[in-house]
């Protein structure tokens, strides 16, 4: 067995073992890189650690640290509450507000599972209060996260564009973002009418019978009504889970706790309802910092991770209470996952496996078929494992294939990105598991089954559709 086959087998085993066991994929990838690199290729520890992505580490830690602070001081809750009030009580628009708010969070740099973890409890609170189908609400939240997930300063976007740049491929970050956003909007329009959106048209919040918000707090999985809210003191932010996911994570008591944390500004608690949320000084400063991070990253080519850490440190100095628990709330599981996968793939690149595999795919003399296979692999693996991990692994695999010029690099990267992200609705993925865990207890099994059917249907539908739209025409 050649070294290349051993490395590919190792990568497959990493995804398979992490999917069906509780072993963390990132930790397993680093161990696999050590075993294969040292045992079969003769690489030293310095060679292996030379592939550790320090830039991605700073981005992941910086943005999750900043959004933990924004959640603690009530800025996220203020954004959600303000957006909801802006629709004027039209119930049919509430799921779309959740879509847009989640998209804005991920487009600004929030990790996709973290954004879903913040918004899902709020969205499910609206389901309880206004009798909205939780499958509809959950899917719009997940699609919103995917829609914003490929902005140039987002986690998915940073990973994808970074891999493209490092491999000297043609890229178009703006087109990647717009294509993903529009695809998810159209997909959400379809599922809106499939899952009961038509019955919401014409209904208004003031016409609905009031629900006792407190009753839902007795459900397993935590409160479904309050989230992103500053409590009086002592609350800790819900921690993002980006490690192993599966049925147990989806159906058990693994729901993130409501994001109640000290605001440090003495304002009232955010409640899903008509109570106004005060725009305090620390929240204004947080909003200014978020805008500054976006402007600096987009127009001045400043590193988004460094910008996020800078804003987070400034907010901590101004209001230390808002940073309570922020370091613990960083997406350490996602950090380990992404860095582990990239370290393993870099080892494969150094030993020539990536180039060998790409030439093997290209040698079948059917470039379009090879492109479709790559998109299908991304969709299947991402439905069970991590989208961030698969993006970091598959794009390098396609590099030699793309360098042949038979398939447009931009088109294939867009098709792969969309195919790998829209399947996050599967309850075996982190986002799907978070939505299922936050669903009303009496509907949780139904939500799990319907998300599974929808997620697997996306595995079958998204790759050929994106392949036909972005790869086959040859215009990208």
C-alpha positions as CSV (number, residue, x, y, z in Angstrom):
1,X,0.0,0.0,0.0
2,X,1.5,3.4,-1.0
3,X,1.9,6.3,1.3
4,X,-0.7,8.2,-0.6
5,X,-3.3,5.5,-0.1
6,X,-2.4,5.3,3.6
7,X,-2.9,9.1,4.0
8,X,-6.3,9.1,2.2
9,X,-7.4,6.1,4.3
10,X,-6.4,7.9,7.4
11,X,-8.5,11.0,6.4
12,X,-11.5,8.8,5.7
13,X,-11.1,7.0,9.1
14,X,-10.8,10.4,10.9
15,X,-14.2,11.4,9.5
16,X,-15.8,8.0,10.0
17,X,-14.5,7.5,13.6
18,X,-15.4,11.0,14.7
19,X,-18.9,10.7,13.1
20,X,-19.9,7.4,14.8
21,X,-18.0,7.8,18.1
22,X,-17.5,10.5,20.7
23,X,-13.8,11.1,19.7
24,X,-13.2,14.7,18.7
25,X,-12.4,15.0,14.9
26,X,-9.8,17.7,15.4
27,X,-7.9,15.8,18.1
28,X,-8.1,12.6,16.0
29,X,-6.8,14.4,12.9
30,X,-3.7,15.7,14.8
31,X,-3.0,12.2,16.2
32,X,-3.5,10.8,12.7
33,X,-1.1,13.4,11.3
34,X,1.5,12.4,13.9
35,X,1.1,8.6,13.4
36,X,1.1,8.7,9.6
37,X,3.6,11.6,9.2
38,X,6.1,10.1,11.7
39,X,5.5,6.4,11.2
40,X,5.2,6.2,7.4
41,X,6.6,9.3,5.8
42,X,9.4,10.2,8.2
43,X,8.3,13.7,8.9
44,X,9.5,15.3,12.1
45,X,7.2,16.9,14.7
46,X,8.3,20.4,13.5
47,X,7.3,19.4,10.0
48,X,3.8,18.4,11.1
49,X,3.3,21.4,13.3
50,X,4.5,23.6,10.5
51,X,1.1,22.9,9.0
52,X,-0.8,24.3,12.0
53,X,-3.0,27.2,10.7
54,X,-2.2,30.0,13.1
55,X,-4.2,32.5,11.1
56,X,-7.4,30.5,11.3
57,X,-6.8,29.9,15.0
58,X,-6.8,33.7,15.6
59,X,-9.9,34.2,13.4
60,X,-11.9,31.5,15.2
61,X,-10.9,32.5,18.7
62,X,-11.2,36.3,18.0
63,X,-14.7,36.2,16.5
64,X,-16.2,33.7,19.1
65,X,-14.6,35.7,21.9
66,X,-16.2,38.9,20.6
67,X,-19.6,37.4,20.0
68,X,-19.6,35.9,23.5
69,X,-19.1,39.5,24.9
70,X,-21.8,40.8,22.6
71,X,-24.2,38.1,23.8
72,X,-23.3,38.8,27.5
73,X,-23.9,42.6,27.3
74,X,-27.2,42.1,25.5
75,X,-26.2,43.5,22.1
76,X,-27.3,40.3,20.3
77,X,-30.6,40.3,22.2
78,X,-31.1,44.0,21.3
79,X,-30.5,43.2,17.6
80,X,-33.0,40.4,17.5
81,X,-35.6,42.2,19.5
82,X,-35.3,45.3,17.3
83,X,-35.6,43.3,14.1
84,X,-38.7,41.6,15.4
85,X,-40.4,44.8,16.3
86,X,-39.6,46.2,12.9
87,X,-42.0,43.7,11.2
88,X,-45.0,45.2,13.0
89,X,-46.3,42.0,14.5
90,X,-46.7,40.2,11.3
91,X,-46.2,36.5,12.3
92,X,-45.4,35.3,8.8
93,X,-42.3,37.6,8.8
94,X,-40.9,36.4,12.1
95,X,-39.2,33.3,10.7
96,X,-37.7,35.6,8.0
97,X,-36.4,37.9,10.7
98,X,-34.7,35.0,12.4
99,X,-33.2,34.1,8.9
100,X,-31.8,37.6,8.4
101,X,-30.5,38.0,11.9
102,X,-28.7,34.7,11.8
103,X,-27.3,35.6,8.4
104,X,-26.0,38.9,9.7
105,X,-24.4,37.2,12.7
106,X,-22.5,34.7,10.6
107,X,-21.7,37.2,7.9
108,X,-20.1,39.4,10.6
109,X,-17.9,36.6,11.8
110,X,-19.9,34.4,14.1
111,X,-19.3,30.7,13.9
112,X,-22.3,29.0,12.3
113,X,-23.1,26.7,15.2
114,X,-22.7,29.5,17.6
115,X,-25.1,31.8,15.7
116,X,-27.6,28.9,15.5
117,X,-27.1,28.3,19.2
118,X,-27.9,31.9,19.9
119,X,-31.0,32.3,17.7
120,X,-32.6,28.8,17.9
121,X,-33.8,29.2,21.5
122,X,-35.3,32.6,20.5
123,X,-36.9,31.3,17.4
124,X,-38.4,28.3,19.2
125,X,-39.8,30.7,21.8
126,X,-41.7,32.4,18.9
127,X,-43.0,28.9,17.8
128,X,-44.5,28.3,21.2
129,X,-46.0,31.8,21.5
130,X,-47.4,32.1,18.0
131,X,-48.0,28.5,16.9
132,X,-45.3,28.4,14.2
133,X,-44.1,25.0,12.9
134,X,-40.7,24.5,14.6
135,X,-39.4,22.7,11.5
136,X,-40.1,25.8,9.5
137,X,-38.4,28.1,12.1
138,X,-35.4,25.8,12.5
139,X,-34.7,25.4,8.8
140,X,-34.9,29.2,8.2
141,X,-32.5,29.7,11.1
142,X,-30.1,27.1,9.7
143,X,-30.4,28.4,6.1
144,X,-29.8,32.0,7.4
145,X,-26.6,30.9,9.0
146,X,-25.5,29.2,5.8
147,X,-26.6,32.3,3.7
148,X,-24.3,34.6,5.7
149,X,-21.7,32.0,6.3
150,X,-19.6,32.7,3.2
151,X,-19.1,36.4,3.5
152,X,-15.4,37.4,3.1
153,X,-15.1,37.9,6.9
154,X,-17.1,34.9,8.0
155,X,-15.6,31.6,9.3
156,X,-16.7,29.6,6.3
157,X,-15.7,32.4,3.9
158,X,-12.3,32.8,5.6
159,X,-11.6,29.1,5.5
160,X,-12.7,28.7,1.9
161,X,-11.0,31.9,0.5
162,X,-7.9,31.2,2.6
163,X,-7.5,27.7,1.1
164,X,-8.1,29.1,-2.4
165,X,-5.5,31.8,-1.9
166,X,-2.9,29.5,-0.4
167,X,-3.3,27.1,-3.4
168,X,-3.1,30.0,-5.9
169,X,-6.5,29.3,-7.4
170,X,-8.8,31.8,-9.1
171,X,-11.3,33.0,-6.5
172,X,-14.2,35.4,-6.2
173,X,-15.1,36.0,-2.5
174,X,-18.0,38.4,-3.4
175,X,-19.6,36.0,-5.9
176,X,-19.2,33.1,-3.5
177,X,-21.1,35.1,-0.8
178,X,-23.8,36.3,-3.1
179,X,-24.3,32.9,-4.7
180,X,-24.7,31.2,-1.3
181,X,-27.0,33.9,0.0
182,X,-29.3,33.8,-3.0
183,X,-29.4,30.0,-3.1
184,X,-30.4,29.9,0.6
185,X,-33.1,32.5,0.1
186,X,-34.7,30.6,-2.8
187,X,-34.4,27.3,-0.8
188,X,-36.0,29.0,2.2
189,X,-38.9,30.3,0.0
190,X,-39.6,26.7,-1.0
191,X,-39.5,25.3,2.5
192,X,-41.6,28.2,3.8
193,X,-44.6,27.0,1.9
194,X,-43.7,23.3,2.4
195,X,-43.8,23.6,6.2
196,X,-46.9,25.7,6.8
197,X,-45.8,29.2,6.0
198,X,-49.0,29.8,4.0
199,X,-51.1,29.5,7.2
200,X,-49.1,32.3,8.8
201,X,-50.0,34.8,6.1
202,X,-52.4,37.4,7.4
203,X,-51.9,36.5,11.1
204,X,-50.8,39.3,13.5
205,X,-49.2,39.0,16.9
206,X,-51.9,41.1,18.6
207,X,-54.6,38.7,17.5
208,X,-52.9,35.7,19.1
209,X,-53.9,34.4,22.6
210,X,-51.1,35.0,25.1
211,X,-48.9,32.1,26.1
212,X,-47.3,31.7,29.5
213,X,-43.7,32.0,28.7
214,X,-42.6,30.6,32.1
215,X,-44.3,27.3,31.4
216,X,-41.8,26.4,28.8
217,X,-38.9,26.6,31.3
218,X,-39.9,23.2,32.7
219,X,-39.3,21.5,29.4
220,X,-36.2,19.4,29.1
221,X,-33.5,21.2,27.2
222,X,-34.0,24.5,28.9
223,X,-36.1,27.6,28.3
224,X,-37.5,28.2,24.9
225,X,-38.4,31.8,25.4
226,X,-35.6,34.0,26.7
227,X,-32.2,34.2,24.9
228,X,-29.5,36.6,24.2
229,X,-30.6,38.5,27.3
230,X,-28.8,40.2,30.1
231,X,-29.9,38.9,33.5
232,X,-29.1,40.5,36.7
233,X,-25.8,38.8,37.4
234,X,-24.0,35.6,37.5
235,X,-25.4,34.1,34.3
236,X,-23.0,32.4,31.9
237,X,-23.3,32.3,28.2
238,X,-24.3,29.2,26.5
239,X,-21.4,27.4,25.1
240,X,-21.2,26.4,21.4
241,X,-20.9,22.7,20.7
242,X,-19.0,22.0,17.5
243,X,-17.6,18.6,18.4
244,X,-19.1,15.2,17.8
245,X,-22.8,15.3,16.9
246,X,-25.3,12.7,16.3
247,X,-28.7,11.4,17.4
248,X,-27.8,11.6,21.1
249,X,-26.8,15.2,20.8
250,X,-29.9,16.0,18.9
251,X,-32.5,14.3,21.0
252,X,-31.0,14.5,24.5
253,X,-30.7,17.4,26.9
254,X,-27.9,19.0,25.1
255,X,-29.7,22.2,24.3
256,X,-27.8,25.3,24.9
257,X,-28.9,27.2,27.9
258,X,-30.6,30.6,27.3
259,X,-28.0,33.2,26.8
260,X,-28.6,35.1,30.0
261,X,-25.6,37.0,31.2
262,X,-24.7,40.2,33.0
263,X,-24.9,43.3,30.9
264,X,-23.0,45.5,33.2
265,X,-25.4,48.3,32.3
266,X,-28.3,47.7,34.7
267,X,-30.9,47.4,31.9
268,X,-34.0,45.2,32.1
269,X,-34.2,41.6,30.9
270,X,-34.8,40.8,27.3
271,X,-38.0,38.8,27.0
272,X,-39.7,37.6,23.8
273,X,-42.6,39.9,23.8
274,X,-43.4,43.6,23.7
275,X,-41.0,44.8,26.3
276,X,-38.5,47.2,24.8
277,X,-34.8,46.7,25.1
278,X,-32.7,49.7,26.1
279,X,-29.8,50.6,23.8
280,X,-27.2,51.2,26.5
281,X,-23.8,52.7,26.1
282,X,-21.9,49.4,26.1
283,X,-24.2,48.1,23.4
284,X,-23.7,51.1,21.3
285,X,-19.9,50.7,21.7
286,X,-20.3,47.0,20.8
287,X,-22.2,47.9,17.6
288,X,-19.6,50.4,16.7
289,X,-16.9,47.8,17.2
290,X,-18.7,45.2,15.0
291,X,-19.1,47.8,12.2
292,X,-15.5,48.8,12.6
293,X,-14.4,45.2,12.3
294,X,-16.5,44.7,9.1
295,X,-15.1,48.0,7.6
296,X,-11.5,47.3,8.5
297,X,-11.7,43.7,7.1
298,X,-13.5,44.6,3.9
299,X,-11.9,48.0,2.9
300,X,-8.6,48.1,4.7
301,X,-7.5,44.4,4.4
302,X,-7.1,44.1,8.1
303,X,-7.1,40.6,9.6
304,X,-10.6,39.9,10.9
305,X,-9.3,37.8,13.8
306,X,-7.0,40.5,15.0
307,X,-9.8,43.1,14.6
308,X,-12.2,40.9,16.6
309,X,-9.7,40.4,19.4
310,X,-9.0,44.2,19.5
311,X,-12.6,45.0,19.8
312,X,-13.1,42.4,22.4
313,X,-10.2,43.6,24.5
314,X,-11.5,47.2,24.3
315,X,-15.0,46.1,25.4
316,X,-13.5,44.2,28.3
317,X,-11.5,47.2,29.5
318,X,-14.6,49.4,29.3
319,X,-17.0,47.0,30.8
320,X,-15.3,44.0,32.5
321,X,-18.6,42.5,33.6
322,X,-19.6,41.8,30.0
323,X,-16.5,39.6,29.4
324,X,-17.4,37.2,32.2
325,X,-17.3,33.7,30.8
326,X,-16.4,35.0,27.3
327,X,-13.2,33.0,27.1
328,X,-15.0,29.8,28.2
329,X,-17.6,30.5,25.5
330,X,-15.0,30.6,22.7
331,X,-15.6,27.9,20.2
332,X,-12.7,25.8,21.4
333,X,-14.2,22.7,19.9
334,X,-14.5,24.3,16.5
335,X,-11.0,25.7,16.8
336,X,-9.5,22.3,17.5
337,X,-11.6,20.7,14.7
338,X,-10.5,23.2,12.0
339,X,-6.9,23.4,13.1
340,X,-6.7,19.6,13.3
341,X,-8.1,18.9,9.9
342,X,-6.0,21.6,8.2
343,X,-2.9,20.3,10.0
344,X,-3.6,16.8,8.6
345,X,-4.4,18.1,5.1
346,X,-1.1,20.1,5.1
347,X,0.8,17.0,6.0
348,X,-0.9,15.3,3.0
349,X,0.1,18.2,0.8
350,X,3.7,18.1,1.9
351,X,4.0,14.4,1.1
352,X,2.4,14.9,-2.3
353,X,-0.9,13.1,-1.7
354,X,-3.1,16.0,-2.7
355,X,-1.3,16.4,-6.0
356,X,-1.4,12.6,-6.6
357,X,-5.2,12.4,-5.9
358,X,-6.1,15.4,-8.0
359,X,-4.1,13.9,-11.0
360,X,-5.9,10.6,-10.4
361,X,-9.3,12.3,-10.6
362,X,-8.3,14.3,-13.6
363,X,-7.1,11.1,-15.4
364,X,-10.6,9.7,-15.7
365,X,-11.0,12.1,-18.6
366,X,-14.4,13.2,-17.4
367,X,-13.8,16.6,-15.6
368,X,-17.5,17.3,-15.1
369,X,-18.1,13.9,-13.6
370,X,-15.1,14.5,-11.2
371,X,-16.5,17.9,-10.2
372,X,-19.9,16.3,-9.4
373,X,-18.3,13.5,-7.4
374,X,-16.4,16.1,-5.3
375,X,-19.6,18.0,-4.5
376,X,-21.4,14.7,-3.6
377,X,-18.5,13.7,-1.3
378,X,-18.7,17.2,0.4
379,X,-22.5,16.9,0.9
380,X,-22.4,13.3,2.3
381,X,-19.6,13.9,4.8
382,X,-20.9,17.4,5.9
383,X,-24.4,15.9,6.6
384,X,-22.8,13.8,9.3
385,X,-19.7,15.7,10.3
386,X,-18.4,19.3,10.2
387,X,-18.8,21.6,7.3
388,X,-15.8,23.6,8.4
389,X,-13.7,20.4,8.4
390,X,-14.9,19.2,5.0
391,X,-14.3,22.6,3.4
392,X,-10.7,22.6,4.6
393,X,-10.2,19.0,3.3
394,X,-11.9,18.9,-0.1
395,X,-10.8,22.1,-1.7
396,X,-7.1,21.1,-1.5
397,X,-8.1,17.7,-2.9
398,X,-9.5,19.5,-6.0
399,X,-6.5,21.7,-6.6
400,X,-4.6,19.6,-9.1
401,X,-7.9,18.8,-10.8
402,X,-8.7,22.5,-11.1
403,X,-5.3,23.4,-12.3
404,X,-5.9,21.4,-15.5
405,X,-8.3,24.2,-16.6
406,X,-11.1,21.8,-17.7
407,X,-13.4,23.0,-14.9
408,X,-13.7,26.6,-13.7
409,X,-12.2,27.0,-10.2
410,X,-14.7,29.6,-9.1
411,X,-17.7,27.6,-10.2
412,X,-16.6,24.4,-8.5
413,X,-15.7,26.1,-5.3
414,X,-19.1,27.8,-5.2
415,X,-20.9,24.5,-5.9
416,X,-18.8,22.7,-3.3
417,X,-19.4,25.4,-0.7
418,X,-23.2,25.4,-1.2
419,X,-23.4,21.6,-1.4
420,X,-21.5,21.2,1.9
421,X,-23.4,23.8,3.8
422,X,-27.1,23.4,2.9
423,X,-27.0,19.9,4.4
424,X,-26.3,21.3,7.8
425,X,-30.1,20.9,8.4
426,X,-29.4,17.2,9.1
427,X,-30.0,16.5,12.8
428,X,-26.6,14.7,12.7
429,X,-24.8,18.0,12.0
430,X,-24.2,20.6,14.7
431,X,-26.7,23.1,13.5
432,X,-29.5,20.5,13.0
433,X,-28.8,19.1,16.4
434,X,-29.0,22.5,18.1
435,X,-32.4,23.2,16.4
436,X,-33.7,19.7,17.4
437,X,-32.5,20.1,21.0
438,X,-34.2,23.5,21.4
439,X,-37.6,22.3,19.9
440,X,-40.6,22.0,22.2
441,X,-40.2,18.7,24.1
442,X,-43.5,17.3,22.8
443,X,-42.4,17.9,19.2
444,X,-38.8,17.0,19.4
445,X,-39.0,13.6,17.9
446,X,-41.1,14.9,15.0
447,X,-38.6,17.7,14.4
448,X,-35.7,15.2,14.4
449,X,-37.4,13.0,11.8
450,X,-38.3,15.8,9.5
451,X,-34.9,17.4,9.7
452,X,-33.4,14.1,8.9
453,X,-35.6,13.6,5.8
454,X,-34.9,17.2,4.7
455,X,-31.2,17.0,5.3
456,X,-30.8,13.8,3.4
457,X,-32.9,15.1,0.5
458,X,-30.4,18.0,0.3
459,X,-27.6,15.5,0.1
460,X,-29.2,14.1,-3.0
461,X,-30.5,17.4,-4.5
462,X,-27.9,20.1,-3.7
463,X,-24.8,18.7,-5.5
464,X,-26.4,18.1,-8.9
465,X,-28.3,21.4,-8.8
466,X,-25.3,23.5,-7.9
467,X,-23.2,21.4,-10.4
468,X,-25.7,22.3,-13.1
469,X,-25.8,26.0,-12.1
470,X,-22.2,26.8,-11.5
471,X,-20.0,24.1,-13.1
472,X,-21.6,22.8,-16.3
473,X,-22.2,26.2,-18.0
474,X,-18.4,26.9,-17.7
475,X,-19.0,30.6,-17.2
476,X,-17.1,30.8,-13.9
